[in-house]
Amino acid sequence: MRLIRSAAMFGGFLLLLCEIRFEHRAVLVDDWRPWVPLILCGFMLVAIPVATCLWEKGGQKALLGLYLVTFCLGGIGLYFHAEGHLWQRLGELFTVWTSSLQTGAIVKANHPPLLAPAAFMGLGLIGALLDLDVKTGD
């Protein structure tokens, strides 16, 4: 079961790496911050198999820590994507839910995608919960 969970997390980080690389393509030359999730995803693609092989020798604890770091970096990414205006951006995001389809279709997104870093947070949380589940045996 541990191998299946690790393979699923590896796949999640691989897909997220591909998506982030595409979405950050235009900003990678201007700023250092878009590189952070790319580097962490790439690191996780190495760390997950290594930690899985070294599970009993500290690999499980290392992965739990890395998943928590992933969750925290997702939170920081959410702050950066909100550009310091989280509640205002959330309001803008939810206007498409309260408007007609035609009106919602013309809403312009002039900011980074607000909830994209939440995928990072979710992947880190899922990994941590899976890791804790293995640890407790539940």
C-alpha positions in Angstrom: 0.0 0.0 0.0 2.9 2.3 0.7 4.2 2.0 -2.8 0.7 2.8 -4.3 0.4 5.9 -2.1 3.9 7.1 -3.0 3.3 6.5 -6.7 0.1 8.5 -6.5 1.9 11.4 -4.8 4.7 11.2 -7.3 2.1 11.4 -10.1 0.5 14.4 -8.4 3.7 16.3 -8.2 4.7 15.4 -11.7 1.4 16.7 -13.1 1.6 19.8 -10.9 5.2 20.4 -12.1 4.0 20.3 -15.7 1.1 22.6 -15.1 3.1 25.2 -13.0 5.9 25.2 -15.6 3.3 26.1 -18.3 1.4 28.6 -16.2 4.6 30.4 -15.0 6.2 30.5 -18.4 6.0 34.2 -18.9 7.0 35.3 -15.3 10.0 33.0 -14.8 12.3 35.6 -16.3 11.1 38.5 -14.2 10.8 37.1 -10.7 12.4 34.5 -8.4 9.1 33.5 -6.7 7.6 31.5 -9.6 10.7 29.2 -9.4 9.9 28.1 -5.8 7.0 25.6 -6.6 8.9 24.3 -9.7 12.0 23.6 -7.6 10.0 22.0 -4.8 8.0 19.8 -7.3 11.2 18.7 -8.9 12.8 17.9 -5.6 9.7 15.9 -4.5 10.1 13.8 -7.7 13.4 12.7 -6.3 12.6 12.7 -2.6 9.4 10.5 -2.8 11.1 7.4 -4.3 14.2 7.8 -2.1 12.2 8.3 1.1 9.9 5.4 0.1 13.0 3.1 -0.2 14.3 4.4 3.1 10.9 4.3 4.8 12.1 2.6 8.0 15.3 4.7 8.2 13.6 8.0 8.5 12.0 8.3 5.0 8.5 8.4 6.4 9.4 11.4 8.7 11.2 13.1 5.9 8.2 12.8 3.6 5.8 14.1 6.3 8.0 17.1 6.8 8.2 17.7 3.0 4.5 17.4 2.6 4.0 20.0 5.4 6.5 22.3 3.7 4.5 21.8 0.5 1.3 22.8 2.3 3.0 25.9 3.8 4.5 27.0 0.5 1.1 26.7 -1.1 -0.2 29.1 1.5 2.6 31.5 0.7 1.8 31.1 -3.0 -1.9 32.0 -2.2 -0.7 35.2 -0.6 1.5 36.1 -3.6 -1.3 35.3 -6.0 -3.7 37.5 -4.1 -1.1 40.3 -4.3 -1.9 41.3 -0.7 -5.7 41.5 -1.3 -7.0 38.1 -0.5 -10.5 39.0 0.5 -10.9 41.3 -2.5 -9.6 38.7 -4.9 -11.9 36.1 -3.4 -14.8 38.5 -3.9 -13.8 38.9 -7.6 -13.5 35.1 -7.9 -17.0 34.5 -6.6 -18.7 37.1 -8.8 -18.8 34.6 -11.6 -21.0 32.4 -9.4 -23.5 35.2 -8.7 -23.7 36.5 -12.3 -25.3 35.2 -15.4 -23.3 33.0 -17.8 -23.0 35.8 -20.3 -21.8 38.3 -17.7 -19.5 35.8 -16.1 -17.9 35.0 -19.4 -16.7 38.6 -19.9 -15.1 39.0 -16.4 -11.4 39.7 -17.1 -8.8 38.1 -14.9 -6.1 40.8 -14.4 -4.4 38.9 -11.6 -2.6 35.5 -11.1 -5.1 32.6 -10.7 -6.0 32.9 -7.0 -6.8 29.3 -6.1 -4.0 27.7 -8.1 -1.7 27.5 -5.1 -4.5 25.8 -3.2 -3.7 22.7 -5.4 -0.3 22.8 -3.9 -1.7 23.1 -0.4 -4.1 20.2 -1.2 -1.4 17.9 -2.5 0.7 18.6 0.6 -2.2 18.0 2.9 -3.2 14.8 1.2 0.4 13.5 1.4 0.7 14.4 5.1 -2.7 12.7 5.8 -1.7 9.6 3.9 1.7 9.5 5.7 0.0 9.9 9.1 -2.5 7.2 8.2 0.3 4.7 7.4 2.1 5.7 10.6 -1.0 5.1 12.8 -2.1 2.1 10.9 -5.7 3.3 10.6 
